[in-house]
Amino acid sequence: MISFLGRVVTNWVVKAPVSQLNLFATIFDYTGGSASDDSDGTSLRCFIEKTTYNKDYIHRKRIDNVGLIYSLETKTDLMNGSWAPAAHTVLGTREFNGEYDEVTNEISTDDPNVFIRLKITEQ
């Protein structure tokens, strides 16, 4: 239970799974500090203040086939509706095993329970 007058939404229940590791990162976020790069925790501030949720999505991309197009899509209900193009930012890439690049994407959404898929098509 968290109380922060004027910042925390009243009677708001977060249904997304959280970890004790996240408390450390959250406290640092609220106090203006920066959590150590060695920490596996993620700030829960966006959940607490009911704002945009950022999710990191990492996928591998073949470096020997430039004819492949990689796109991310999101959906909130796996049974109904269509997949939609995901608004995302590529945070970085790094070589993996000589045949692939690992691509880290940040996806911003207003729903903490969004599903993400990688769609690969040929040109």
N, C-alpha and C positions, 0 to 999 in steps of 0.2 A: 504494500500500500504506500502510495507516494502522495505527499501534500506539498504544493508550492503555489501559494495564492497568486492568482492572475496568470499563471503559466500552465497549470495542469487542468485539463478538462474535468469537470465534476462528474462523478458517477460513470466514468468511462472504464470499461473493462477491456484489457488487451488480451486477445485470444491467441496471439502468435506465441510460439514457444520462446522462452528466454532462459538465459543461463546466469549463474552467479558471476561468471566472467564479465558479463555485460554491465554489471553494477559498477565495477571499477571504471570502465570506459565512460559510463553515463555520468558518474560523479565528476570526472575530469572534464567532460564536455560542459557541464553546468558551471563549473568553477573557473572556466577559461583556460584550463591546462590542456596539455595534449598527452594522451595515453602513449605509453611506450610502444614502439613498433613490434616489440616482442609479445605484446598482449594479443590474445585471440579474441578478446571481447569487442563488441560493437555497441556504440551508444544507443540507448533506448529513447533518446530525447524525442525523436519523431513520433514514436508510439505514445509517449506521455503527453505531448502537446497536440497530438492528433493532426499531424501535418503530413507532408510527403514522405513516403518510404523509399529508401534507396536500397537496391539489391545488387550485389555483384554477381555476375554470371561469367564463368570462364569456360571457353571452349577451345578446341584445337582446330587449326586451319592448315590444310595441306599447302606446302610451299612449292610443290612441283606441278600443280595443276591450277593455272590462272583462270581457267574456264569455269571454275566453281564460284557460285555466289552464296555468301553466308548472310542470313538475315535472322533477326530475333523477332518472335511474336509472343503476345501475351493473351491470357484468357482467364476469367474468374470462375467459370463454371465449365467443367470438363464434359458435362452431359449435353449442354445446350449452347447455342450461339456459335459464332465464328471466331477464329483466331484473328487478332489484329496486329499490325506492325507495332513493334515496341519502340517507344521513344527511349533512346539509349545514347550513352557516350562511351567511346572506347577510351579506357584509362591507360592502356599500354599493351604491348606485346613483348614476348620473349621467345627465343628459339627453344624448341623442345625436341630432343632426340635427332636433330639433323634433318628430319622430314616434315616437321610441323612447327608452326608458331602457336604459342598459347596466347589467346586474346582475352583480356579482361575488360568486361563491359559493366557499366553502371546503368541500371534501369530504374527510373523514377516512376512511382505509381502512387495513387491515393488509396490503394487497397493492399493491406498487408498479406492477404491470402491469394496472391496472383500466381498463376502457373506460367512458366516460361518454356518456350521450345526453340530449338535451333532448327532452322529450315535451310537445307542445302539444295540448290538447283544448279543446273548447267546452263551456260549462256547459249 
